[in-house]
Amino acid sequence: MDQATNIEEQERISQIVGFISTGDRKSAAAGYAFFVKRYDHKVIDFVSRMTGNFDDAEDLAQNTFINAHKNLGNFAFCTVRNSTN
């Protein structure tokens, strides 16, 4: 990922966190979809390496994103924490 893309992604994440913190549910939901699309394969790959089982990794990743949805304001923290639990 080049620096410009990284900066754009950081700005997008900041914008999504702003939607979440102001209670803009529609925009926050779109932001959540962005996070899932952007990070689902990374979470599945990480958990798959830990468990050695791709099917279990998919289930655990789904649980991770469900928990993250419940705590949208802390998405990155929850994703990492839930993936490692």
C-alpha positions as CSV (number, residue, x, y, z in Angstrom):
1,M,0.0,0.0,0.0
2,D,1.5,3.3,-1.0
3,Q,1.6,6.3,1.3
4,A,-1.2,8.2,-0.6
5,T,-3.5,5.2,-0.2
6,N,-2.6,4.8,3.4
7,I,-3.4,8.5,4.1
8,E,-6.7,8.2,2.2
9,E,-7.6,5.1,4.2
10,Q,-6.8,6.9,7.5
11,E,-9.0,9.8,6.4
12,R,-11.8,7.4,5.6
13,I,-11.5,5.7,8.9
14,S,-11.5,9.0,10.7
15,Q,-14.7,10.0,8.8
16,I,-16.4,6.7,9.8
17,V,-15.4,7.1,13.4
18,G,-17.0,10.6,13.2
19,F,-20.2,9.2,11.8
20,I,-20.2,6.7,14.7
21,S,-19.5,9.2,17.4
22,T,-22.2,11.6,16.1
23,G,-24.8,8.8,15.9
24,D,-25.2,8.9,12.1
25,R,-26.4,5.3,11.9
26,K,-26.8,5.1,8.1
27,S,-23.3,6.4,7.4
28,A,-21.9,4.3,10.3
29,A,-23.5,1.2,8.8
30,A,-21.9,2.0,5.4
31,G,-18.6,2.5,7.3
32,Y,-18.9,-0.9,9.0
33,A,-19.4,-2.5,5.6
34,F,-16.2,-0.8,4.5
35,F,-14.3,-2.3,7.5
36,V,-15.7,-5.8,6.9
37,K,-14.8,-5.7,3.2
38,R,-11.4,-4.2,3.9
39,Y,-10.4,-6.5,6.8
40,D,-12.3,-9.8,6.6
41,H,-9.7,-11.7,4.7
42,K,-6.9,-10.4,7.0
43,V,-8.8,-11.6,10.1
44,I,-9.6,-14.9,8.5
45,D,-6.0,-15.5,7.5
46,F,-4.7,-14.5,10.9
47,V,-7.2,-16.7,12.8
48,S,-6.7,-19.6,10.3
49,R,-2.9,-19.6,11.0
50,M,-3.7,-19.6,14.8
51,T,-6.3,-22.4,14.6
52,G,-5.0,-24.4,11.7
53,N,-8.6,-24.8,10.5
54,F,-10.1,-22.5,7.8
55,D,-13.7,-23.3,8.7
56,D,-13.2,-22.5,12.3
57,A,-11.3,-19.3,11.3
58,E,-14.4,-18.2,9.2
59,D,-16.7,-18.8,12.2
60,L,-14.4,-17.0,14.6
61,A,-13.9,-14.1,12.2
62,Q,-17.7,-13.8,11.9
63,N,-17.9,-13.6,15.7
64,T,-15.1,-11.0,15.6
65,F,-17.0,-8.8,13.2
66,I,-20.3,-9.2,15.2
67,N,-18.6,-8.1,18.3
68,A,-16.9,-5.3,16.5
69,H,-20.3,-4.2,15.2
70,K,-21.6,-4.0,18.8
71,N,-18.6,-1.7,19.6
72,L,-18.2,0.2,16.3
73,G,-16.4,3.1,18.0
74,N,-13.6,0.7,19.0
75,F,-13.5,-1.3,15.8
76,A,-9.8,-1.7,15.3
77,F,-9.1,-2.5,19.0
78,C,-12.0,-5.0,19.1
79,T,-10.9,-6.7,15.9
80,V,-7.4,-7.3,17.1
81,R,-8.5,-8.3,20.6
82,N,-11.3,-10.7,19.5
83,S,-9.0,-12.2,16.8
84,T,-6.4,-13.1,19.4
85,N,-8.9,-14.5,22.0
